[in-house]
Amino acid sequence: MSTLKSSEIQMEDLLELAVQESASDLHLAVGLPPILRIHGALAPLDADPLKPEDTDRLMRSITPAHHLEAFETVHGADFGFGHKDVARFRVSIFRQKGHVGVVLRQIPTKILTLEDIGLPPQTRDLLFKPRGLILVTGPTGSGKTTTLASMLNIINMERDCHIITVEDPIEYFHGHQKSVVTQREVGVDVPTFKEALRRALRQDPDVILVGEMRDLETMEAALTAAETGHLVFATLHTTGAARTVDRIVDAFPTNQQEQVRMQLSTSIVAVISQCLMPRKDKAGRIAAFEIMIATSSIRSLIRDNKTFRITSDLQTGAKWGMQTLDSHLLDLWREGKIAYEELVTKAQDTEEVMQQIRGKQ
């Protein structure tokens, strides 16, 4: 079979292929053929390397006019779009070495259940709290958006409330079910996360989802919303419960940190930290979770700036549904679901994990 010429490559065909192959991502870069990420591994297509005019053409075929303007001005833009009725994609367009680059992430149309994702049943109880802050954390591509979509879907189906989401861009669409759902996209419906949160408090919300707590103002607004009687969900690019708390506190000026610790200790409900790995037992990927539930002991540790002790509370907090990331990784490895390399590279305390393996053997 002859290699496909780069000038013949059409975005429509690439999107169809990404859907057929269940690819999580599609990469378009000058000097390489289009590349799919399938079950975590990169798979180049049998095609000629893309030329500068190819990536530019493919990018323009899917980019709305107002995002093209942003791209011309700041050399980058992010947006979401639907492909027919079969898939949605989150798109990042950018410049690299003077050329256009594009990365598309496929957003599954089916919202998974908490059981599908692998979260323990106790996490469901968190969704019926009247107020507080629930953080879902992890590196880019660890499935945070999928976890949050599953949680919001349960609230939407089972609770009578007003849900407001602030996202950049909107990924999962939530139709009105038992709840009323308002979804706002940064850059389209509202200029910034901070502005959206400020407005949200005047829109009679019960539940607020903040796509990402990326700056000090957004963190402040999310904490205030959680304190004033709303259930707030947010994401952070951190790994582990203790590091998440430290990351929020450290984002504030030194003279405010004690007050922020106090705010966090009263408003935090849970931290769910996750990572995503290829499965060893079959095709696909699997998530490992660290779960911190805010008990009175955890709240005291946050208030007294003793976050280094949080891990020991997680290790002994199974009856509240808590677990460390390392213990879950060990369980997945013992069950033959992940490879030894994944256990070692994803573990927070590799030495401790090795000791546990040697002790059991």
C-alpha positions as CSV (number, residue, x, y, z in Angstrom):
1,M,0.0,0.0,0.0
2,S,1.5,3.4,-1.0
3,T,2.2,6.0,1.6
4,L,-0.4,8.7,1.8
5,K,0.8,12.1,0.4
6,S,0.7,14.9,3.0
7,S,-1.3,17.1,0.7
8,E,-4.0,14.5,0.5
9,I,-4.5,14.2,4.3
10,Q,-7.9,15.6,5.4
11,M,-8.9,16.5,9.0
12,E,-12.2,14.7,8.5
13,D,-10.4,11.4,7.8
14,L,-8.0,11.9,10.7
15,L,-11.0,12.5,13.1
16,E,-12.8,9.4,11.8
17,L,-9.6,7.3,12.3
18,A,-9.1,8.7,15.9
19,V,-12.7,7.7,16.7
20,Q,-12.4,4.2,15.1
21,E,-9.1,3.5,16.9
22,S,-10.3,4.9,20.3
23,A,-7.3,7.2,20.2
24,S,-7.0,9.6,23.2
25,D,-5.0,12.2,21.2
26,L,-4.1,13.2,17.7
27,H,-0.8,15.1,17.1
28,L,-0.1,17.2,14.0
29,A,3.5,18.5,13.7
30,V,5.7,19.7,10.8
31,G,8.2,17.0,9.8
32,L,6.2,14.1,11.1
33,P,3.2,12.1,9.8
34,P,0.0,12.5,11.9
35,I,0.4,10.6,15.2
36,L,-2.4,9.0,17.2
37,R,-2.0,8.1,20.9
38,I,-3.7,4.7,21.5
39,H,-3.8,3.2,25.0
40,G,-1.0,5.6,26.0
41,A,1.4,4.7,23.1
42,L,2.2,6.9,20.1
43,A,1.2,5.4,16.7
44,P,2.4,7.3,13.6
45,L,0.2,6.9,10.5
46,D,1.6,5.5,7.2
47,A,1.8,8.9,5.6
48,D,4.4,11.5,4.4
49,P,5.7,13.9,7.0
50,L,3.5,17.0,7.2
51,K,4.8,20.2,5.6
52,P,4.2,23.7,7.1
53,E,1.3,24.3,4.7
54,D,-0.3,21.0,5.7
55,T,-0.5,21.7,9.4
56,D,-1.7,25.3,8.7
57,R,-4.4,24.0,6.3
58,L,-5.5,21.3,8.7
59,M,-5.6,23.7,11.7
60,R,-7.7,26.3,9.7
61,S,-10.2,23.6,8.7
62,I,-11.5,23.2,12.3
63,T,-10.7,26.5,14.0
64,P,-13.5,29.1,14.5
65,A,-12.9,32.6,13.3
66,H,-12.5,34.2,16.8
67,H,-10.0,31.5,17.8
68,L,-8.0,32.2,14.6
69,E,-7.9,35.8,15.6
70,A,-6.5,34.8,19.0
71,F,-4.0,32.5,17.3
72,E,-2.8,35.3,15.1
73,T,-2.4,37.6,18.1
74,V,-0.9,35.4,20.8
75,H,0.2,32.4,18.7
76,G,-2.0,29.9,20.6
77,A,-5.7,29.0,21.3
78,D,-7.7,26.3,23.0
79,F,-11.2,25.3,22.1
80,G,-13.6,22.3,21.9
81,F,-15.7,21.1,19.0
82,G,-18.0,18.3,18.0
83,H,-17.2,15.9,15.2
84,K,-20.6,14.8,13.6
85,D,-22.6,13.2,16.4
86,V,-19.9,10.7,17.3
87,A,-17.2,12.5,19.3
88,R,-16.0,15.8,20.8
89,F,-12.4,17.0,20.7
90,R,-10.5,19.5,22.9
91,V,-8.0,21.3,20.6
92,S,-4.8,23.2,21.3
93,I,-3.3,25.1,18.4
94,F,0.1,26.7,18.8
95,R,3.3,27.7,17.1
96,Q,6.6,25.8,17.4
97,K,9.8,26.6,15.5
98,G,7.7,29.2,13.6
99,H,5.3,26.5,12.3
100,V,1.7,25.5,13.3
101,G,1.3,22.6,15.7
102,V,-2.1,21.0,16.7
103,V,-3.0,18.5,19.4
104,L,-6.5,17.2,19.6
105,R,-7.8,15.3,22.6
106,Q,-10.8,13.0,22.1
107,I,-13.5,13.5,24.8
108,P,-15.6,10.3,25.2
109,T,-19.3,11.0,24.6
110,K,-20.3,8.4,27.2
111,I,-20.0,9.6,30.7
112,L,-18.5,6.8,32.8
113,T,-19.8,5.7,36.2
114,L,-17.7,6.0,39.3
115,E,-17.5,2.1,39.2
116,D,-16.2,2.3,35.6
117,I,-13.5,4.7,36.6
118,G,-12.5,2.6,39.6
119,L,-13.4,5.0,42.5
120,P,-14.5,3.3,45.7
121,P,-18.2,3.5,46.6
122,Q,-17.6,5.9,49.5
123,T,-16.7,8.7,47.2
124,R,-20.3,8.8,46.1
125,D,-21.3,10.1,49.5
126,L,-19.2,13.3,48.9
127,L,-21.5,14.3,46.1
128,F,-24.4,14.9,48.5
129,K,-22.5,17.3,50.8
130,P,-24.3,20.7,51.1
131,R,-21.1,22.7,50.9
132,G,-17.3,22.6,50.8
133,L,-14.3,22.1,48.4
134,I,-13.6,18.8,46.5
135,L,-10.3,18.8,44.6
136,V,-9.5,16.4,41.8
137,T,-5.8,16.5,41.1
138,G,-3.1,14.9,38.9
139,P,-0.8,15.5,36.0
140,T,-2.1,16.5,32.5
141,G,-3.9,13.6,30.9
142,S,-4.6,11.7,34.1
143,G,-8.4,11.7,33.6
144,K,-9.4,14.5,36.0
145,T,-12.0,15.9,33.6
146,T,-13.6,12.4,33.2
147,T,-13.8,11.9,37.0
148,L,-15.4,15.3,37.5
149,A,-17.9,14.7,34.6
150,S,-19.0,11.4,36.3
151,M,-19.4,13.2,39.6
152,L,-21.5,16.0,38.1
153,N,-23.6,13.5,36.2
154,I,-24.6,11.8,39.4
155,I,-25.5,15.1,41.0
156,N,-27.4,16.1,37.9
157,M,-29.4,12.9,37.9
158,E,-30.1,12.6,41.6
159,R,-30.0,16.1,43.2
160,D,-32.4,19.0,42.8
161,C,-30.0,21.9,42.3
162,H,-28.4,24.5,40.1
163,I,-24.9,23.4,38.7
164,I,-22.6,26.0,37.2
165,T,-19.5,24.9,35.4
166,V,-16.6,27.2,34.3
167,E,-14.4,25.5,31.8
168,D,-11.7,26.2,29.3
169,P,-12.9,24.8,27.0
170,I,-16.2,22.9,27.7
171,E,-15.5,19.2,27.3
172,Y,-18.4,17.1,28.4
173,F,-21.9,18.5,27.7
174,H,-24.4,18.0,30.6
175,G,-28.1,18.2,29.7
176,H,-30.6,19.3,32.3
177,Q,-31.9,16.3,34.2
178,K,-33.1,16.7,37.9
179,S,-30.7,19.7,38.1
180,V,-30.4,22.8,36.0
181,V,-27.0,22.9,34.4
182,T,-25.3,26.2,33.3
183,Q,-22.0,25.6,31.4
184,R,-19.8,28.7,30.7
185,E,-16.7,28.6,28.5
186,V,-13.8,30.9,29.3
187,G,-13.1,33.2,26.3
188,V,-16.5,32.5,24.8
189,D,-19.1,33.1,27.5
190,V,-16.9,34.9,30.1
191,P,-13.4,36.5,29.9
192,T,-11.7,34.7,32.9
193,F,-12.2,32.1,35.6
194,K,-12.1,34.8,38.2
195,E,-14.9,36.8,36.6
196,A,-17.0,33.7,36.0
197,L,-16.8,32.8,39.7
198,R,-17.6,36.3,40.9
199,R,-20.7,36.3,38.7
200,A,-21.6,32.7,39.6
201,L,-22.2,33.6,43.2
202,R,-25.1,35.9,42.0
203,Q,-26.7,33.2,39.9
204,D,-28.2,31.1,42.7
205,P,-25.7,28.2,42.4
206,D,-25.7,25.0,44.6
207,V,-22.8,23.3,42.9
208,I,-19.9,25.1,41.1
209,L,-17.2,23.4,39.0
210,V,-14.0,25.3,38.3
211,G,-12.2,23.7,35.4
212,E,-8.8,24.7,36.8
213,M,-7.6,26.7,39.7
214,R,-4.7,28.2,37.7
215,D,-4.1,31.5,39.6
216,L,-4.4,33.2,43.0
217,E,-7.6,35.0,42.2
218,T,-9.4,31.9,41.1
219,M,-8.2,30.0,44.2
220,E,-9.5,32.9,46.4
221,A,-12.9,32.9,44.7
222,A,-13.2,29.1,44.9
223,L,-12.4,29.1,48.6
224,T,-14.9,31.9,49.3
225,A,-17.6,30.0,47.3
226,A,-16.9,26.8,49.3
227,E,-17.1,28.8,52.6
228,T,-20.4,30.5,51.7
229,G,-22.5,27.5,51.4
230,H,-21.7,26.0,47.9
231,L,-20.3,22.6,46.9
232,V,-17.2,23.5,44.8
233,F,-15.3,21.1,42.5
234,A,-11.9,22.1,41.1
235,T,-8.8,20.7,39.6
236,L,-5.1,21.2,40.3
237,H,-2.0,19.8,38.5
238,T,-0.6,18.3,41.7
239,T,0.0,14.7,42.8
240,G,-1.0,13.6,46.3
241,A,-3.2,15.1,49.0
242,A,-0.5,16.8,51.1
243,R,1.2,18.4,48.1
244,T,-2.2,19.7,46.9
245,V,-2.8,21.5,50.3
246,D,0.7,22.9,50.2
247,R,0.3,24.1,46.6
248,I,-2.8,26.1,47.5
249,V,-1.3,27.6,50.6
250,D,2.1,28.4,48.9
251,A,0.3,30.3,46.1
252,F,-0.7,33.0,48.6
253,P,1.6,35.7,50.0
254,T,3.3,34.8,53.3
255,N,1.2,37.2,55.4
256,Q,-2.1,35.5,54.1
257,Q,-1.0,31.8,54.5
258,E,-2.2,31.3,58.0
259,Q,-5.6,32.6,57.1
260,V,-5.7,30.4,54.0
261,R,-4.8,27.3,56.1
262,M,-7.7,28.2,58.4
263,Q,-10.1,28.6,55.4
264,L,-8.9,25.3,53.8
265,S,-9.2,23.4,57.1
266,T,-12.9,24.4,57.4
267,S,-13.9,24.2,53.8
268,I,-12.1,21.2,52.3
269,V,-14.2,18.1,51.9
270,A,-11.9,15.8,50.0
271,V,-8.9,15.5,47.7
272,I,-8.9,12.8,45.0
273,S,-5.5,12.5,43.3
274,Q,-5.1,10.3,40.3
275,C,-2.8,9.0,37.7
276,L,-3.5,7.0,34.5
277,M,-1.5,4.0,33.2
278,P,-1.6,1.4,30.5
279,R,-3.1,-1.9,31.6
280,K,-1.0,-5.0,31.6
281,D,-3.8,-7.5,31.7
282,K,-5.7,-6.2,28.6
283,A,-5.9,-3.3,26.2
284,G,-6.8,0.1,27.7
285,R,-5.8,2.2,30.6
286,I,-6.5,2.2,34.4
287,A,-6.4,4.8,37.0
288,A,-4.9,4.7,40.5
289,F,-6.2,7.0,43.2
290,E,-5.2,8.7,46.4
291,I,-8.2,9.7,48.4
292,M,-8.2,12.1,51.4
293,I,-11.4,12.7,53.3
294,A,-11.4,15.7,55.6
295,T,-11.8,14.2,59.1
296,S,-11.3,16.4,62.2
297,S,-7.8,15.0,62.4
298,I,-6.9,16.0,58.8
299,R,-8.5,19.5,59.4
300,S,-6.3,20.0,62.4
301,L,-3.1,19.0,60.5
302,I,-4.0,21.5,57.7
303,R,-4.7,24.3,60.3
304,D,-1.5,23.6,62.3
305,N,0.7,23.4,59.1
306,K,1.5,19.7,59.7
307,T,0.6,18.5,56.2
308,F,3.6,16.1,56.3
309,R,1.5,13.9,58.6
310,I,-1.4,13.6,56.3
311,T,-0.1,10.5,54.6
312,S,-0.1,8.5,57.9
313,D,-3.7,9.5,58.4
314,L,-4.5,8.2,54.9
315,Q,-2.8,4.9,55.7
316,T,-5.0,4.4,58.7
317,G,-8.2,5.9,57.3
318,A,-9.6,3.0,55.3
319,K,-12.9,3.1,57.3
320,W,-13.6,6.6,56.0
321,G,-12.7,5.5,52.4
322,M,-9.1,6.9,52.5
323,Q,-6.2,5.4,50.7
324,T,-2.7,6.4,49.6
325,L,-1.7,6.4,45.9
326,D,1.1,3.9,46.7
327,S,-1.2,1.4,48.4
328,H,-3.6,1.5,45.4
329,L,-0.7,1.1,42.9
330,L,0.5,-1.9,44.9
331,D,-2.9,-3.5,44.8
332,L,-3.2,-3.0,41.1
333,W,0.3,-4.5,40.6
334,R,-0.5,-7.5,42.8
335,E,-3.7,-8.1,40.8
336,G,-1.7,-8.1,37.6
337,K,-3.4,-5.1,36.2
338,I,-0.3,-2.9,35.8
339,A,3.4,-3.6,35.0
340,Y,6.1,-3.4,37.7
341,E,7.6,-0.4,35.8
342,E,4.4,1.6,36.2
343,L,4.3,0.8,40.0
344,V,7.9,2.1,40.4
345,T,7.6,5.2,38.3
346,K,4.2,6.4,39.6
347,A,4.8,5.7,43.3
348,Q,5.2,8.7,45.6
349,D,7.6,6.9,47.9
350,T,9.4,4.2,45.8
351,E,11.7,3.1,48.7
352,E,8.7,2.4,50.9
353,V,6.9,0.5,48.1
354,M,10.0,-1.7,47.5
355,Q,10.2,-2.5,51.3
356,Q,6.6,-3.5,51.3
357,I,7.2,-5.8,48.3
358,R,10.2,-7.4,49.9
359,G,8.3,-7.8,53.3
360,K,5.4,-9.6,51.6
361,Q,7.8,-11.9,49.6
